[in-house]
């Protein structure tokens, strides 16, 4: 991923919202039962078109959860200075990678966007002075951190999808606290997905379909802390020493976990899916928070 490519050339605009838009919001995202929250270890974009144990796990997960009114994804592949939400009504499928078969570049995920959901995000997230802090981006499409997992989970592409960027220049606590402001979305039928990897070190990849000892150590340590509700340890992951240094050489793929974690409620239980490591240094672990 070329981070500078994502940060450059953003076409940004502010959207005017009036009474009609608010009425559309109530119609498209009515109050509902509490939706679960997911963190998905997405790994290679090839998982979108391969029938393997990872994509099979996502298919099962898509059938286990209630059908969403919309999907909000926080992907490791939209890194920005500042915070943005996609407002496109028909977001394009972004093929933000190279060196893969043509079949992957031919893959499209033609889901509609959710301008109403984006407006609700902008309304919910405010600073201490009560001012909005999320900027509307009407040109942003869906990157592979989003569509590669949605192709198996919701293959009909009949659910509106929008994305929230990661402000890459903020500390870990910032992302965790921002997520808490999004809690109302769970009662509007919005499925919130953080898409990244707990362990993600492309420089240490190998062919074996398993993990290095340090990768397994870190992945299990984070699992244990999530089960214990010890979120400060998850936020301060670098304190796990060498295993953390190798597992999270840069935090881009780790940060989406913090958004999902920040949306947990007292009645939620945590469970896991796709509990495997692959290529030595990629954790495919998914985490699900849902009301018991």
N, C-alpha and C positions, 0 to 999 in steps of 0.2 A: 504494500500500500504506500502511495506517495502522499504523505500528510499535507505537503505544501499544495498539492493539486486540489485537495479538498478545501483548504483554507482560502485559496485564491478564486477569483471570478464568481463570487456568490452574487446572484441577482436578487436583491432584497427589496421588499416593498411593504409598507404598512397597509393593512386592510381595514376599510371602514366598516364598522358593524353597528347596525341599528336594530330597531324592533323586529323587523322581518327576519334578520339573522338569528336573533335570540329565539324566535318562534321555531325556526328550523332546528336550532340546537335542541330544544325540548322534544321535537318530533323525532329527530334522528338518534338522540341519546337520552331516552327517557330514564327516569329512576328505575333501578332494577335490583335484583339480588346481588350480593357481593361477588365480583369476579375474582378468580385466582390471579396470582402474579407469577410470572415465569422468568427464570434466567436460563438461557439456552447456550450450551457450549456448541458453537456452530462449526468450528474446524474448517476444512477445505470446502470451497464452493462446489466441488464435484459431488458433495453429498446431496445437492439439489436434484441431480439426475441419475445418481447411482442407487440401486436397490441394495442397501447394506444395513448393518445393525443400527447405525445412527439414524438414517432416514426412516427405518422401520419404527424406531423408538419415537420419532416425532409424529409419525402417523398415528400410533397408539395414543400419544398425548393429545393430539387434536380431537380424537374421539372421546376422550375422558372428560374434557372440560365443557362447560356450557358454550353454545355458539355466541360469539361476541357480536355486539352492535358495531364495534370498530376495534382496531388494533393499533396501539401506540408502541413503536419499537425504539429503544435506545441502543444504537448499534455502535460497535467499536470502530466502524468505518466512516463515521461522520464526526470529525474532530474540528473544532472551531475555536476562535477567540471570541468570547461572548456566547450567548445561548440563543438558539434558533429553533423554530418549529416549522415543519413543512406544511404549506397550506394549498398545495396544488390539488386541483380537483381530479386530475388524471395523471398521477406521477409516472414518469418513465422508469423502466427497468434499467438500472445502471450496471454495466459490466466493468467493474472497477478492479480488474486483474489482468494478468497476461500469462501466456504460456500454457493455456488450457485448450482442450479440443473445441472445435467449432460448435459442436452440439451445445456446449455450455453458453457460448456467446449468442446462440440462437434462442436460448431459453428466455421467455418473457413471463412476467407476472402482472397481468393487466388489471390489477385491483384499482378501484376508485380511491381517491384520497378522502380525507375527512376535514374540510375546512371548519366545520362546526366543532369537531374535537380539538383542532388546533387553537381555535378561539377560546375554548374552555381552558386549555392549558395556559394560554397567555393571561387569562383572567385570574387563574388560581395562583400563579407564581408571581409574588411581589416582594419588594425589598422592605426594609424597616419603615420607610416613609410611605408605604402603600402603593408605590409606583410599579408598573409592570416591568419585568426584566427580560422577557422572552420576545425576540423579534420574529416577525413573520417572514418566511422565505417561500415565495410562490413558485420558485423554479426547481427546487430540490426534488429529485426522484427517490427511488428505493434502491439502496445499495445492497450488495450481496449478503451483508450481515443480517439483513431483513428478509429478502425474498428467498434466499437459499434454504431457510428453515420453514418458510411459509408454503413453499411449493409442496413438500410432503404433508405438512400439517393441515393446510386448507387449500387443496389442489384446485378447487373451483374458482378461486380468486374472487369470490363474491362478497367479501367483507372489506369495507373501507380500511385503508392502512395509511398511517402517517408517522413521521419520525420526529424525535427530539434530538438535537445535537448534543455532543459532549463538549462542554467548555474545558478544553484541555489544559488551561493555565490556572486551574483552581485546585485546592487541596482535596484530599479524599473526603473529608467531612462535609465539604460544600455539596458534593453530589448526593450524599446520604440525606442531608437536610433538605435539599431541593426536592428529592423524591417524596418526602413527607407531605409537601404541599400539593401533590398530585393525587392524594388519597381519594378525593371525591370521584375521580374517574372510575374507580372500582364499583361505585354504585350507579354508574351510567352505562353499564354494559361494555366498558372498554377493557380489553385484555392488554395489560402492559407487559412487554417482553424486553428484558435486557439481553442483548446478544453479544457474546464475546467468548472468552475461555479463561478459566481459573489459572491454568498453566498454558502459556503460549510463548514458546521460544523457538523461532524459525531457524536460528543459527545452530541449534542442537538437534535438528531432525535426523532420524535414522529410519531405516526401512521396516524394522520390527514393529509389529502391531501391539506394542506394550509401552510402558513408561520407564524412564530411568528411575533409580531409587529416590533421587532428590525430588523428582516430579511426583511420584506416588506419595512421598512424605508430605509435601506441601498440600497436595490435593486432599489427602485425608485429614490434615490439620485444619483446613478450612471447613471441611464437612463437619468435623467434631465441634468447631466453634459455632457453626450455624445451628446445629442441633441443640447446643447449650444456650443459645441466645447471646453469646459473647460477641457482640457486634464490634466492640472497641478493638478486639484482637483482629477481626477481619479488616477493619479500617486501617489499623497499624500493621499491615501484613509484613512489612520489612523487618519487623522484630523477630520473625522466624528464621532469620539468618541466611546462610548460604542457600538453603532450599528455596527461600523466597527470592533471593537475588537471581537465581537461575530460572525460576518459574515465571517471574514477572520482571523481565529486563526493562520493559516499558509498560506503563499501566493502562494503555489504551484498551486492551481486551479484558482487563480486570475490572475497570470502572463500571461497566454495565451491571455487574453483580451488585454493586452498592446501591444502584437505583432500585433494583428489585427488592433488595434487603430492606431499604428504607420504607417500603410500602407495606411491610408486615403489620398486622393488627393483632391485638391480644388473643383473639379466638383462633388465629391461624395455626395450623400445623405445617411442618416442613417435611417434604419427602423429596426423593431423588430419582432421576432417570438417567439412562445412558452413562452409567458409572464406569466408564472405561477411559484409559489413556491410550493414545495412538502415536505412532511415529516418534516415540521416545519422549517428546516434549509438548504434547497437546493433550489437555484434559477435555473430554467431551461431556463432562458432567453437566446435567441440567438440574435445576432446583425449582421446586414448586411450593408456593405458599398458598394455602386454601383453608377456608373455614372448616372446622371439624364438625 
